[in-house]
Amino acid sequence: MDKLRFGTDGWRDVIADRYTFANVGRVAQATADYVRSVGGRSVVIGHDTRFLSDRFARHAAAVIAGNGLEALLTKSYAPTPFTSFAVVHHQAAAGVMITASHNPPVYNGYKLKGPYGGSATPEIYDGMISRIDASPTAEPADAAVQTFDLRSVYYDHLANLLDLEALGGYQGALYHDAMGGAGGGWLAGFVKHAGLPLDLRELHAVPHPLFYGVNPEPIPQNLATLRAVLSAESDPVFAAVTDGDADRIGAVLAGGDYFNSHQIFAVLLKHLYDKGLRGRVVKTFSVSKIVDLLAEKLGLETVTTPVGFKYITDEFLKGNVLIGGEESGGIGVAGHIPERDGILNALLLLESVVTSGKSLRQQFAEIEELTGFKHAFDRLDLHVDSHEVRDQVMERLRQDPPSRIGRLQVESVETLDGVKLHLAGGAWVLFRPSGTEPLLRVYCEADSPQTVKQVLKAARKELGI
């Protein structure tokens, strides 16, 4: 049997290649074996809008039910954070989310959730992965699968984390681009549930297995239509964007400017602080140093982890975390489950605009002034022939990192996750393999877009790709 490759957040593969009903059954069986090993009795299963996701989810649920466990399946497609919330509500031992998140439409995946309602820790994943093929896949018990709908309960929980009175006074519009993914209709559903007189304007809200022709990741090259629509708007109007399974957040400002994940992280950190909340700030290795600088100015401790929200979840479970986030737009906040939630974060961004009286653009400009740091960032995703080629390139970088990138001297090297080169003048560049695709990601932050562009060009030349 094929050995399945697990990345930073579960297993992902190409549909009808290695992502098959048989292989989903193998992983579901391992999940059931793990759950029984820890004395668990029930598992929550959710799915996104990808091709056959509902069928794959039903099959996983039926295999889990075939093991004598209670299998609770979402009634329809749902955001990953909703599935995680349902794990806690139902006091389940684990959760399964059938999704490939932001990956191209040909992929699907299998995310595992812990009983606390967040990404499974490395220990939980190891416990499940070690049991793959340890026992034969049980006969699916489709008739034993139970379906549920907790949407109103989830909305009530979100409402308790928000200032509904302030949101009710917002005079502008809020756009939501669901990218054809699992967030479609969910932000609008909350607005209706909470009785907010909000002018919410939806794009790509109808589920679409091909995500309207782009990868469902909220980065500039995938948001051309939205940016064109926003080009005619003025501050403080903005658009929130959710990825394929709606756990990640992106934003586009009035005028069509992209507002990246680092900027969102910084604004949310400052907003939560201004709300009177305190705690540690947790960030992955690829997140902007403006977050560190802001946390220092606010007197908050910063913790840096490898890339992958499961490492941030570990810190949430230790306690006293105000906010935790990653470069890809996955951000968790205090008071919620230890999970990324694009729906909640969209509402918190709007709340920051209303309560501060300042647009997202203005809020971030003030953060730059407070920290004394100008932020510019970009990322290259370089396709390679195979995972093996990707790994060979990374090993070469680890063994013999360059002394210069273009005209900039390398001042220090970090290898917490990938290879991060700190350059003269305060810029940095990070080389890191994708955990789910044959890709090499190259991240760069500097004090100007021009420097970022030059560094990325030189970094690509260094790789020879």
C-alpha positions as CSV (number, residue, x, y, z in Angstrom):
1,M,0.0,0.0,0.0
2,D,1.1,3.6,-0.6
3,K,2.7,5.4,2.3
4,L,0.7,8.6,2.8
5,R,2.6,11.8,3.3
6,F,1.4,14.0,6.2
7,G,2.4,17.7,6.2
8,T,2.1,20.7,8.6
9,D,-1.7,20.1,9.0
10,G,-2.7,16.6,7.9
11,W,-2.7,14.6,4.7
12,R,-3.3,16.1,1.2
13,D,-3.1,14.4,-2.2
14,V,-4.4,14.6,-5.7
15,I,-8.0,13.4,-6.0
16,A,-8.3,10.0,-7.8
17,D,-4.5,9.6,-7.7
18,R,-3.6,8.9,-4.0
19,Y,-6.6,10.7,-2.6
20,T,-9.1,7.8,-3.0
21,F,-12.0,6.4,-1.0
22,A,-9.7,3.5,-0.1
23,N,-7.0,5.7,1.3
24,V,-9.5,7.9,3.2
25,G,-10.8,4.7,4.7
26,R,-7.3,3.8,5.8
27,V,-6.8,7.1,7.6
28,A,-10.3,7.0,9.1
29,Q,-9.6,3.5,10.5
30,A,-6.4,4.8,12.0
31,T,-8.3,7.7,13.5
32,A,-10.8,5.3,15.0
33,D,-8.0,3.1,16.4
34,Y,-6.4,6.2,18.0
35,V,-9.7,7.4,19.4
36,R,-10.4,4.1,21.0
37,S,-6.8,3.9,22.4
38,V,-7.5,7.0,24.4
39,G,-10.9,5.9,25.6
40,G,-12.8,8.2,23.2
41,R,-16.3,7.4,22.0
42,S,-17.2,10.0,19.3
43,V,-15.8,11.8,16.4
44,V,-17.1,14.9,14.6
45,I,-16.6,15.0,10.8
46,G,-16.9,18.0,8.5
47,H,-16.1,18.9,4.9
48,D,-15.5,21.8,2.5
49,T,-16.9,22.4,-1.0
50,R,-14.3,20.5,-3.0
51,F,-15.1,17.8,-5.6
52,L,-16.6,14.8,-3.7
53,S,-15.7,16.3,-0.3
54,D,-19.2,15.4,1.0
55,R,-18.8,11.8,-0.3
56,F,-15.3,11.5,1.2
57,A,-16.6,12.9,4.5
58,R,-19.5,10.4,4.5
59,H,-17.2,7.5,3.9
60,A,-14.8,8.6,6.7
61,A,-17.8,8.9,9.0
62,A,-19.1,5.5,8.0
63,V,-15.7,3.8,8.6
64,I,-15.5,5.5,12.0
65,A,-19.1,4.4,12.8
66,G,-18.1,0.9,11.7
67,N,-15.7,0.8,14.6
68,G,-18.5,1.2,17.0
69,L,-17.8,4.9,17.6
70,E,-20.4,7.7,17.4
71,A,-19.8,9.5,14.1
72,L,-21.3,13.0,13.9
73,L,-21.3,14.4,10.4
74,T,-22.0,18.1,9.5
75,K,-25.3,18.5,7.7
76,S,-23.7,20.4,4.9
77,Y,-20.4,22.0,3.9
78,A,-18.9,24.0,6.8
79,P,-15.8,26.1,7.7
80,T,-13.1,24.2,9.5
81,P,-13.5,26.4,12.6
82,F,-17.1,25.4,12.8
83,T,-16.1,21.7,12.8
84,S,-13.6,22.4,15.5
85,F,-16.2,24.2,17.5
86,A,-18.6,21.2,17.1
87,V,-15.9,18.9,18.6
88,V,-15.9,20.9,21.8
89,H,-19.7,21.3,21.8
90,H,-20.3,17.5,21.4
91,Q,-17.4,16.7,23.8
92,A,-16.0,14.5,21.1
93,A,-12.6,12.8,21.3
94,A,-11.5,14.1,17.9
95,G,-12.6,15.9,14.8
96,V,-12.0,15.2,11.1
97,M,-12.2,17.9,8.4
98,I,-12.1,16.8,4.8
99,T,-10.4,19.7,3.1
100,A,-7.2,20.7,1.3
101,S,-7.6,24.2,2.6
102,H,-5.9,26.6,0.1
103,N,-4.4,23.9,-2.2
104,P,-5.3,23.8,-5.9
105,P,-8.7,22.2,-6.8
106,V,-7.2,18.9,-7.8
107,Y,-6.3,18.2,-4.2
108,N,-8.3,17.1,-1.2
109,G,-7.1,16.4,2.3
110,Y,-7.8,15.1,5.8
111,K,-7.2,17.4,8.9
112,L,-7.4,16.0,12.4
113,K,-8.7,18.0,15.3
114,G,-8.1,17.5,19.0
115,P,-10.8,17.3,21.7
116,Y,-10.1,20.9,22.6
117,G,-11.3,22.1,19.2
118,G,-8.1,23.0,17.4
119,S,-5.4,21.5,15.2
120,A,-4.2,18.1,16.4
121,T,-1.0,18.4,18.3
122,P,2.1,16.6,16.9
123,E,1.5,13.9,19.6
124,I,-2.1,13.3,18.4
125,Y,-1.0,13.2,14.8
126,D,1.8,10.7,15.6
127,G,-0.7,8.6,17.5
128,M,-3.0,8.4,14.5
129,I,-0.3,8.1,11.8
130,S,1.4,5.2,13.7
131,R,-1.8,3.2,13.5
132,I,-2.3,3.5,9.7
133,D,-2.7,-0.1,8.4
134,A,-2.4,-1.5,11.9
135,S,-5.8,-3.1,11.5
136,P,-8.0,-3.7,8.4
137,T,-10.5,-1.0,7.5
138,A,-13.8,-1.7,9.1
139,E,-16.9,-2.3,7.0
140,P,-18.6,1.2,6.6
141,A,-21.7,1.6,8.7
142,D,-23.4,4.3,6.8
143,A,-26.7,3.9,8.5
144,A,-25.1,4.6,11.9
145,V,-23.8,8.0,10.9
146,Q,-25.6,10.9,12.5
147,T,-25.8,14.4,11.0
148,F,-26.0,17.7,13.0
149,D,-26.3,21.5,12.5
150,L,-25.0,23.8,15.2
151,R,-24.8,27.0,13.2
152,S,-26.9,29.1,15.6
153,V,-24.9,27.9,18.6
154,Y,-21.7,28.7,16.8
155,Y,-23.0,32.2,15.9
156,D,-24.0,32.8,19.5
157,H,-20.5,31.9,20.6
158,L,-19.0,34.4,18.1
159,A,-21.4,37.1,19.3
160,N,-20.1,36.8,22.8
161,L,-16.6,37.7,21.6
162,L,-17.7,40.8,19.7
163,D,-19.1,44.3,20.4
164,L,-22.4,43.9,18.6
165,E,-23.5,47.4,19.6
166,A,-20.4,48.9,17.9
167,L,-20.8,46.7,14.8
168,G,-24.5,47.8,14.6
169,G,-23.4,51.4,14.2
170,Y,-21.1,50.8,11.2
171,Q,-22.2,53.0,8.3
172,G,-20.0,51.6,5.5
173,A,-20.1,48.4,3.5
174,L,-18.2,45.1,4.2
175,Y,-17.4,42.8,1.3
176,H,-16.8,39.1,1.8
177,D,-15.1,37.0,-0.9
178,A,-15.5,33.3,0.0
179,M,-13.6,32.2,-3.1
180,G,-16.2,29.5,-3.7
181,G,-15.2,27.8,-0.5
182,A,-16.7,26.7,2.8
183,G,-17.1,30.3,4.1
184,G,-19.8,31.0,1.5
185,G,-22.9,32.3,3.3
186,W,-21.5,32.0,6.7
187,L,-20.5,35.6,7.4
188,A,-23.9,36.7,5.9
189,G,-25.5,34.1,8.1
190,F,-23.9,35.6,11.2
191,V,-25.0,39.1,10.3
192,K,-28.6,38.0,9.9
193,H,-28.5,35.9,13.1
194,A,-27.1,38.8,15.1
195,G,-29.6,41.3,13.6
196,L,-26.9,43.6,12.4
197,P,-27.9,46.3,9.8
198,L,-24.7,45.7,8.0
199,D,-24.3,46.3,4.2
200,L,-22.6,43.0,3.5
201,R,-21.7,42.3,-0.1
202,E,-20.8,38.8,-1.1
203,L,-18.6,37.6,-3.9
204,H,-18.0,34.0,-4.9
205,A,-20.4,32.9,-2.2
206,V,-21.8,29.9,-4.1
207,P,-19.8,26.7,-3.6
208,H,-17.5,26.0,-6.5
209,P,-15.3,22.8,-6.7
210,L,-12.9,24.7,-9.0
211,F,-13.0,27.9,-6.9
212,Y,-13.9,30.1,-9.9
213,G,-10.6,29.3,-11.7
214,V,-8.1,30.2,-9.0
215,N,-6.5,28.5,-6.0
216,P,-8.6,29.3,-2.9
217,E,-5.8,31.1,-1.1
218,P,-6.3,34.8,-0.3
219,I,-3.2,36.2,-1.9
220,P,-3.1,39.0,-4.6
221,Q,-2.8,36.9,-7.7
222,N,-6.0,35.1,-6.8
223,L,-8.1,38.2,-6.0
224,A,-8.2,40.1,-9.3
225,T,-12.0,40.3,-9.5
226,L,-12.3,41.5,-5.9
227,R,-9.5,44.1,-6.2
228,A,-11.3,45.5,-9.3
229,V,-14.5,45.8,-7.4
230,L,-12.8,47.5,-4.4
231,S,-11.0,49.9,-6.7
232,A,-14.1,52.1,-6.8
233,E,-14.5,52.2,-3.0
234,S,-13.1,54.6,-0.4
235,D,-12.0,54.1,3.2
236,P,-13.0,52.6,5.6
237,V,-14.7,50.1,3.3
238,F,-12.7,46.8,2.9
239,A,-13.2,43.2,1.9
240,A,-12.5,40.2,4.0
241,V,-11.4,37.1,2.1
242,T,-11.7,33.5,3.4
243,D,-9.8,30.6,2.0
244,G,-11.1,27.2,0.8
245,D,-12.1,26.0,4.3
246,A,-12.6,29.5,5.8
247,D,-10.0,29.1,8.6
248,R,-7.7,31.7,7.0
249,I,-8.3,35.5,6.5
250,G,-7.1,37.9,3.8
251,A,-8.2,41.5,3.1
252,V,-8.4,44.0,0.3
253,L,-8.7,47.7,1.0
254,A,-10.6,50.4,-0.7
255,G,-8.9,51.3,-3.9
256,G,-8.0,47.6,-4.5
257,D,-4.8,47.5,-2.4
258,Y,-4.0,44.1,-0.8
259,F,-3.7,44.0,3.0
260,N,-1.5,41.1,3.8
261,S,-1.6,38.6,6.7
262,H,1.2,40.2,8.7
263,Q,-0.7,43.5,8.6
264,I,-3.9,41.8,9.6
265,F,-2.1,40.0,12.5
266,A,-0.6,43.3,13.7
267,V,-4.0,45.2,13.6
268,L,-5.8,42.4,15.4
269,L,-3.1,42.3,18.1
270,K,-3.4,46.0,18.7
271,H,-7.2,45.8,18.6
272,L,-7.4,43.0,21.2
273,Y,-4.9,44.9,23.4
274,D,-7.1,48.0,23.1
275,K,-10.1,45.9,24.2
276,G,-8.2,45.3,27.4
277,L,-7.1,41.7,26.7
278,R,-3.6,40.5,27.6
279,G,-1.5,37.4,27.0
280,R,1.4,36.0,25.1
281,V,1.8,36.6,21.4
282,V,2.6,33.5,19.4
283,K,3.8,33.6,15.8
284,T,5.3,31.2,13.3
285,F,8.8,31.5,11.9
286,S,7.6,33.2,8.7
287,V,5.7,36.0,10.3
288,S,6.8,39.6,10.1
289,K,9.1,41.1,12.8
290,I,6.6,44.0,13.1
291,V,4.6,41.6,15.3
292,D,7.6,41.2,17.6
293,L,8.2,44.9,17.7
294,L,4.6,45.7,18.4
295,A,4.3,43.1,21.1
296,E,7.5,44.5,22.7
297,K,6.0,48.1,22.7
298,L,2.9,46.7,24.3
299,G,4.9,44.8,27.0
300,L,3.8,41.4,25.8
301,E,5.9,38.2,25.5
302,T,6.4,36.8,22.1
303,V,6.9,33.1,21.3
304,T,8.1,31.9,17.8
305,T,7.2,28.4,16.6
306,P,7.9,26.3,13.5
307,V,5.4,26.8,10.6
308,G,2.1,25.0,11.2
309,F,-0.9,26.0,13.3
310,K,-0.5,22.8,15.4
311,Y,2.5,24.4,17.1
312,I,0.4,27.5,17.9
313,T,-2.3,25.3,19.2
314,D,0.3,23.8,21.6
315,E,0.9,27.2,23.0
316,F,-2.8,28.0,23.3
317,L,-3.1,24.8,25.4
318,K,-0.4,25.9,27.7
319,G,-2.5,29.0,28.5
320,N,-2.3,32.8,28.6
321,V,-2.2,33.4,24.8
322,L,-3.7,36.6,23.5
323,I,-3.3,35.9,19.8
324,G,-1.4,33.3,17.7
325,G,-1.0,33.4,13.9
326,E,0.9,32.3,10.8
327,E,2.0,34.0,7.6
328,S,-0.7,32.2,5.6
329,G,-3.5,34.1,7.4
330,G,-4.4,31.6,10.0
331,I,-5.0,33.5,13.3
332,G,-6.5,32.4,16.6
333,V,-7.6,34.7,19.4
334,A,-8.2,34.6,23.2
335,G,-11.6,33.5,24.3
336,H,-12.3,31.3,21.2
337,I,-11.4,27.7,20.6
338,P,-7.6,27.3,19.9
339,E,-8.2,27.5,16.2
340,R,-7.9,29.7,13.2
341,D,-11.3,31.3,12.3
342,G,-11.6,33.4,9.1
343,I,-15.3,34.3,10.0
344,L,-14.5,35.6,13.5
345,N,-11.4,37.4,12.3
346,A,-13.3,39.2,9.5
347,L,-15.7,40.5,12.2
348,L,-12.9,41.5,14.5
349,L,-11.3,43.5,11.7
350,L,-14.5,45.3,11.2
351,E,-14.8,45.9,14.9
352,S,-11.4,47.5,14.9
353,V,-12.4,49.9,12.2
354,V,-15.6,50.9,14.1
355,T,-14.2,51.2,17.6
356,S,-11.0,53.1,16.5
357,G,-12.7,55.2,13.9
358,K,-9.8,54.5,11.6
359,S,-9.5,52.4,8.4
360,L,-7.3,49.3,8.4
361,R,-4.8,51.3,6.3
362,Q,-4.7,54.1,9.0
363,Q,-4.4,51.6,11.8
364,F,-1.4,49.8,10.3
365,A,0.3,53.2,9.5
366,E,0.1,54.0,13.2
367,I,1.6,50.6,14.1
368,E,4.5,51.3,11.7
369,E,5.0,54.7,13.4
370,L,4.8,53.1,16.9
371,T,7.3,50.4,16.1
372,G,9.6,52.5,13.9
373,F,9.5,49.8,11.2
374,K,8.4,50.0,7.6
375,H,6.9,46.8,6.4
376,A,7.0,45.3,2.9
377,F,6.6,41.6,2.2
378,D,6.2,39.1,-0.6
379,R,6.6,35.4,-1.3
380,L,7.6,33.1,-4.2
381,D,6.1,29.7,-4.6
382,L,8.6,27.7,-6.8
383,H,7.4,24.5,-8.3
384,V,10.0,21.6,-8.4
385,D,9.8,18.2,-10.1
386,S,9.3,16.2,-6.9
387,H,9.3,16.2,-3.1
388,E,12.8,14.6,-3.4
389,V,14.2,17.4,-5.5
390,R,12.7,20.0,-3.1
391,D,14.3,18.2,-0.1
392,Q,17.7,18.0,-1.9
393,V,17.7,21.8,-2.5
394,M,16.8,22.4,1.1
395,E,19.5,20.1,2.4
396,R,22.1,22.0,0.3
397,L,21.0,25.3,1.8
398,R,21.2,23.9,5.3
399,Q,24.7,22.5,4.8
400,D,26.1,25.5,2.9
401,P,24.0,28.7,3.2
402,P,25.1,31.6,1.0
403,S,27.1,34.5,2.4
404,R,25.2,37.0,0.3
405,I,21.8,37.4,-1.4
406,G,22.3,39.7,-4.2
407,R,24.1,42.9,-2.9
408,L,23.1,42.2,0.7
409,Q,25.4,40.4,3.2
410,V,24.0,37.5,5.2
411,E,24.5,38.5,8.9
412,S,23.0,35.4,10.6
413,V,21.2,32.1,9.8
414,E,18.3,30.5,11.6
415,T,17.1,26.9,11.0
416,L,14.0,26.6,13.2
417,D,11.9,25.7,10.2
418,G,13.7,25.9,6.8
419,V,16.6,28.3,6.4
420,K,16.2,31.9,7.3
421,L,18.9,34.4,6.3
422,H,19.0,37.7,8.2
423,L,20.4,40.3,5.8
424,A,22.2,43.7,6.2
425,G,19.8,46.5,6.6
426,G,17.2,44.5,8.5
427,A,15.7,42.4,5.7
428,W,15.3,38.7,5.9
429,V,14.6,35.8,3.5
430,L,13.3,32.4,4.4
431,F,13.6,29.2,2.3
432,R,11.1,26.6,3.3
433,P,9.6,23.5,1.7
434,S,5.8,23.3,1.4
435,G,4.4,20.7,3.8
436,T,1.8,19.6,1.3
437,E,3.0,20.2,-2.3
438,P,6.3,19.8,-4.3
439,L,7.0,23.5,-3.8
440,L,9.8,25.6,-2.4
441,R,8.5,28.8,-0.7
442,V,10.7,31.8,-0.5
443,Y,9.6,34.6,1.9
444,C,11.1,38.0,2.2
445,E,10.5,41.0,4.4
446,A,12.3,44.4,4.0
447,D,11.6,48.1,4.4
448,S,10.5,48.7,0.8
449,P,8.8,46.7,-2.0
450,Q,11.8,47.4,-4.2
451,T,14.2,45.7,-1.8
452,V,11.8,42.8,-1.4
453,K,11.7,42.4,-5.2
454,Q,15.4,42.5,-5.5
455,V,16.0,40.0,-2.7
456,L,13.5,37.5,-4.1
457,K,15.0,37.7,-7.6
458,A,18.5,37.1,-6.1
459,A,17.2,34.3,-3.9
460,R,15.6,32.5,-6.9
461,K,18.9,32.8,-8.8
462,E,20.7,31.3,-5.8
463,L,18.4,28.3,-5.9
464,G,18.8,27.9,-9.7
465,I,15.1,27.4,-10.1
